[in-house]
């Protein structure tokens, strides 16, 4: 889930986060092993219509995904075609390539559609509730859900920062940054990760003091 939250309200925003995540998980389980071209095409069409129903922001997001994930899906399909071509006919190889590309494209579209219409806090609440049995095993469901939330937000912010660096390089040289922006991207990411780590550490350090102050207040009340 590599997107940023879309604040403009829509019918998808009004659906419960638990329902959307459960539906996404169910559809993903169905699509991952599927070799049915009709099913994958229907999922891609449904996701496309979902983006279009969001208005101008949805259409803009769909164009971005078509350029990025669409290109990646095409490359995956070509790779699949090259692998199976020596074992099957050209028609079967093309079908296998189309299925592989559509599977990736449809899954990313559906995941992105859910993530841009669901606040991260609501997703964390759902994940924390779903992972609560891990608390019995000694694991913290809160930490796991927080890690997932950071990955979700970090992916979108990383993509946004890459676009910003590429635009800056293009404004200076009239050329695409390409591999040249990797080094400054790593430097900026390191700085961001350090700031994030310090913020999380500060948040963790504040909790015991809050609990102690609450305990003292309770003691004074007694």
N, C-alpha and C positions, 0 to 999 in steps of 0.2 A: 504494500500500500504506500505509493510514493508521492502523494498529492498533498495540497494545502486545503484547509477547510473553506468551503464556500458559504459565506454568511447569509446570502440571499435566501429567504425562506421559500420552500417548495413543498410539494406533497411528500417527497422523500424525506425531507427534514422532519416532518410531523410523525413519521412512523417510528415506533420504539426501536432503540438501538439493538436490543436483544433480538427482536424479530429480524432485523436486517442482517445481523451477524449470523444468526442461525440459518437464514435463507442462503447467505453466501457460502457458509460451510457445506450445506447440503448440495448446492449446485456445484461447488468445487469437487466434492467427492464423486458426483455424477460425471463431470466433464473430464477429469484427469485420466481415467482409463478408457474413455469413450473413443470409439473409432467410427461413430455415426456422424457423417458429414451434415446431415439434416439437423441433428441436435446441436452441433457446434455452430452451425449457421444461424439457427434460431436464437441461441444464447448471445451471439454477436449482435444480431438484429435487435434483440431486447435491450441489451446494454446501450446500443446506439440510440434507440428511441428514448431511453432513460436520460441520456445526456441532452438530447434535443428538447425534452420536456422541461429542462431547467432554464431555457431561454438563452440569451446571449452568452452568459458565463459558461453554460454547459456546452454550447457550440464551440466556444473558444477553447475550452479544455479538450474537447473531442478532436479538434484540429491538431493540437499539440501532441496528443497521444497517437494520432494517425501518423504523424511525422516521426516520432521517436519509437514507440512500441511497434507501430506498423512496420518500420524498417527492420527492427529486431526480429519480428515474426517472419518477415520475408527471408532474412538471412538464415533463420532456423529451418524454414521450409526448404531453402536451397541446399543446405547442409544435409537434411534428411533425404532429399532427392538424390544427391551425389552418393550417399551411402547405400541406398537400396537399389539404385539403378542397375547394378551388376547382378542382382539376384531376381529381379522381377521385370515386367515389361515397362515401357515408358509411361503408359497410361496408369498403371498401378503405382509407379513411382511418383507421378504427379499427384495422384490422389493422396498418397501417404504424406507428401510435402504439404499439400493444402490442409490436411487434417492437423498436422503438427503446428503449422502457422496459425490456423484458426483457434486451436486449443489455447495457445499462449495468448493470442490477442484477446479472445473472449474472457479469459480468466483475469487478465490485467484490467480490462475495461470494467468488469463487474466489481472487482476489488476497489478500483479507483472511484467508481460511482458511489460505493458505500462510504468510502473514507472522506470524500469531499462533502457529503451530506450528513455526516455524523460527527459531533464534537468529540475530541479526543478524551475528554473527561468521562463522557458517557460510555465510550468504548472501554476505558479502563475499568469502570464499574462493572460492566458485563464480564470482562475477562477475569477480574478479581473474583466475582461470584462463581464463575465457571471453574476457576482453579482452586477454590477453597478446600477441596479434599487434600491438596498438597500440604496444607497446614498441619494435618495430622501426621504427616511423614517428616515433619521438621523443616519444611521449606516455607518460604514466605510468599504467599500468593500476591501480596501487595508489591513486592519487589519485582516479581516476574511481570505483572501487568504494567508496572512503571517502565520496565525495560522494553516491553513491546510498544508502549506509547512513545518512548524516545526514538525507537527505530522508525515508527510511522512518521513522526514529525521530522526526524533527521533526514529521511529520504527526500521529502519535499523541499526542505531547506537546502539540502545539498544540490538538488537540481536547480533551484532558484539561484544559488550562488554561482554555479557553473554558467548559467545563462548570463548573469551579470558580468562575470569576468570575460566571457566571450564577446559581449557587447562592447565592453571597454576596449578590448584589444581591436575589435573591428573598427571602432571609432577612431583609433589612432593610426591603424595601418591599412584600413579598407579590406582586410583579409580576415578569414576565420582563425580563431586562436588555435584550434586543434590541440595537439599534444603540448603546445607551449604554455597552456594555462594550468597544466597539472601541478607544476611546482608551486605557483602562488596559491593554488587551491589547497594543497597539502598544508602550506604554512597557515593559511587562514583557518582551516579545519582544526589544526592543532591548537590554535589560540581559542577557538570556540569550544573545543572539547575541554580545555583547561578551565575556562570560565564556567562551563556546565558542571564540571567535577567540583569546583569550589562552591558553587551554588547548592549542589546536592549535599556536600559535606556540611555546609552551614545549616541547611535545613535539618540534617540529622542531629547536629549538635544542639539545636534549639529544643528538640523534643524532650530530652531529660530535664532541662531546666524548667520547661513548662509543666512537666509532671510534678517536679519537686515543689514548684510554687503552688500548684493546685493542692498538693498534699499539705503544705504549710497552712494554706488558707482553710482547708478542712479542719486541721488541728486547732487553729484559732477559733473556728466556729464551735468546736466541741468544748 
